[in-house]
Amino acid sequence: MRYLKPYKQDFPHTVVSGDLTLHLDDDGATDILKPISALLAQRDSGELRRSISGCMSGATSRFFVKTVELESLPSRLRVTLGMQRRIGGYDWPIAELINSASAWRQGAPVPQLRGFGYRRIGVRPVRELFLISDMLDGYVDGKFWLSQPQMQIEPFLQGAFALIRELHEKHVCHLDLWAGNIMLDPQRLDAMKVVDLENCYIGHPPYWSEALGFQFAFLFLRLVQEHIDEARYDHLVYAALDQYPGIDRVGFERVYSLCKHQQISRKKRRDLLLTGNLQLRG
């Protein structure tokens, strides 16, 4: 996996147990190897599902660990050799590794990536990848927050809009930004973070106005529309646009008005910010 060499340099502490290799940023984090190995033994015995994510603790460390098995031979070969899919982009574990590391370097409001790992026997293809990041203790996701009786939608939206603006300023365009991927401290709604960065564009999108139109629309489409009238949401969005000097409001509105009510695929989202073209299904 030579193509991951730049990231291995950021995580110089390597520990190995059987077919499991972890690259970590700090020697004190290596105690996470034992609980991960124990979890894999459970999973291999059929006690757990293939995809696992959640908090794991070593003797002194505490991290969020995300893992998934690569089920097909083509995906294993792509991940091992650093090849992209025919439709473009890396398989999601590699995409999330690269995007998470890049976003953190650029100062974006994301959990710090503390390491990554993989399972591989000899020169055989990688069969599983791991991402290890800081545990956001005290935080809840936006989907949970919106289900709480005391929840007020507009403070949540103001925090989410500030998050979108900060990501924009750090040149991180998250293309799956819905409430479930927003992490918040209930005591500080103005300090949100974003997770699940596999579907991101790192850099300044050529069609950033259209990209913003999609982000604000997608936030509304997935869950938020159940908690606020569309006209009121529009009012809040248009007020937020004053924070974006030079925005092409025509391009923004063209995408925003359509994507509030219709899903577009991940590939079409990426095409949108690269070409400005919006292709709707049907």
N, C-alpha and C positions, 0 to 999 in steps of 0.2 A: 504494500500500500504506500508506494513512494510518493504518490500525489498528496498524501496527508503530512508530508514532512514539515511544511511550514507550521502546521498546527501542533505537531509533536514537539516542536521547539518551545511552544508556549506551555507545554505540559511535560516537563522534563523528568518527572518521577514515574518510573515504570514498575509495575508489579505484575507477576504472572502466577496463575494457579491453573494447572492443567491446560485446557484449551482457551482459557480466559486471560486476556491481556488488558490492563488498564493503564492509561497515560493520564497523570494527575499533575496539578500545578504546584502542589505542596506535599512535602514528605509526610506531614501530619494527617493528610487525607487518605493515606494508603490503608488505614484501618477499615475502609469501606469494602475492601476486597472480601473479607470473611463473610459479611452478611449478604453480599451479592452472590457469592459462591453458594451459600446455603439456599438462597432463593432459587437459584438455577437448578439445584438438586431437587427441590420441590416441584418445580415446573417440569423438569425432565421426567419425573415420576407420574405426571399427569394430574397433579393436584391443583395447578394454576393454569390460567389461560396463557396463550402465547405472548400477547402484548401486555407489558407490565409498566405501570408508572406510579410513583408515590414516594413518600418519605422513607429513607433508610438511614440507620444510625450505626456508626462504628463505636469503638470504645470512647472516642472523644469527638468524632465528627458527626455531622448531620446534614444530609444532602437530599435533593430531589433527584431520583434516578428514573430514567425513561429508557425502555428497551423494547425491541420488537425483533422477532425472528424473520429472516428473509426466506420466504417459502419457496420461491422458484429459483431454478438454476440461473436463468438470465439475470435476475436481480442480484444474486450472489456474485456473479461474474462482474457486473457493472460496478458494484460497491468495491470489490477487490481491486479492480483495474482502474477505477476512476472514470468509467465511461458514463455518458449521459444517455437518457432514454431517447427513443426515436422521436417522441413528441417534444423533446427538449427538456433540459433540466436534469439534475441528479435525482436518484431515489431519495425519498423524504428524510431518512436518517442522516445521509451525507449533507443534503441541503440544509437541514436544521443545524448540524454541526458547524458548517461554514458560515451560515447567516448569524447564528448566535455568537460565535467568536468575533465576527466582523462588527456586529451591532454593538457589542460590549466595548470593543476597541474605540468605536466612534462616540462613546459616551451616551448611547441610547438607554432609555429606562427599561432595561431587561435584567433578569436575574443573571448573575455572573456565572459563566460556564467554567466549571472547575476541573473538568476532564472528560475523557471519552474512552471507550473500550470496545472490544470485539471478541468474538469467539471464532477460533480458527485452529484447525489441526494441520500442522506442517505447512505445506504449500497449497493445500486445498483452499477453495474459495471461502471467504468469510460467511458465516452462517447467521450472525447476529451482531447488532451494533448497540452501544450504550451511550447515553448522554448523561453527564453528572453535573448538576448545577446547584447553586445555593438554594436552600430551602427558605421560602418566604414565610417565615413564622409570623402569625398574626394577620396574614392576608387571607382574603376569600376571593373567589372568582365572581365576576359580574353576574353570571347566571344565577348563582346562589343569592347574591345581594338583591337582585330584582324580585326574588321570591319572598323576601322578608316583609312582614306587615308594616314595619316602621320605615320602609324604603320610600324615599322621595326621588322621583325620576329626574327632575331638572338638575339638582346638585350632581347626580351621577353623570348626566350628560355633559355638564360643564367640565367635569374631571376628564371624561372620555375625549371631549373635543381638545382639551389642553394636551392630552396624551398624543393625539393625532398630530397636533402642531409641533410638539417636541420631536416626535419621530421624523416629521418632515424636515425640521431644522437640522437633524442629525443624519439626513439622507438615508433613512430607512423607511421603505414603503411596505407596510404589512398588508397583504392581500387577503387575509382571512380574519379581519379585525371585527369580531363580534363580541358580545358581552362575556361569553365563556372563555375567551382568550385575554380578557382584561383582569388583572389582579389588583385588588385595592385593600388598603387598610381602612376599616370602618371608621377610625378616628381621624383619617386624613384623606378625604376624597380627592384632594388636589395633588396627590403623589402616587398616581397609578403606574403600574408596570404592565408590559405585554409579554405573553408567552407564546409558545408554538410558532416558531419562526421559520418553519420549513417552506412556507409559501410567502416569501418576501423578495423584494428587489432592493439590493444594497447599492446605493448611489442616487443620483438625482434623475428621476425618470424623465425621458424626453417629453412625454405628455403628462406632466405632473398635475395640471389642472383637471384633466380627465381622471387621473388616478385618485385625486381627492374626491371627485364626484362619486366615484365608485365606493370609496371608503365610507363616506358619510351615508350613502344609500344602503350599503351592506349592513352597517350598524343598525339602521332602522329596520331593515327587512328581517333580520334574524332576532327576534324576541322583543326588541325595544318597541315595535309598533303595537304590542299588546298593552303598553303602559302609557302611551301618550297619543294625543290627536295628531294626525299628519300635518295639519296646518300649523300647529304650535311647534312641531319639530322643525318644519321648514323655516319658521321665524328664527329659531335658535341657530340653525345652520347658517342662514344668510348673515346673521349678526357675527358669527364666528369667522366668516370669510374676510372680514375687515382686517384680520391678522395675517393675511396672505397678500402682500404687495405684488402686483403684476399678474395676478391670477386671471386666466381667460375665463370669464364668467359664462360665455356662450358654450365653450367646450365643457365646462363644469356642469352646467345645467342640462346639456344634452345627455350626459351619462347619468347624472343624479336623478333626473325625473323618470328615467326608464328603469334603472337598477333598483329603485325602491320597491319595485313590485315583481321583479323577475330575476331569477338566478342566472348567472353565467358561469361557465366552467372555469377551473383554475387556469387552463391554457389560454382561454379567451381573456381572462383578466390580465395576464402577462402581455398578451398581444395588444391589449388596450393601451397600456402605459408605454409600450414601445412604438406603436404605430398610430395611436389615436383612433383606431377603428374599433367600433363596438358591434360585435356580431351576436345577435340574439337568436336563441333557438326557435325553431318553428317558423 
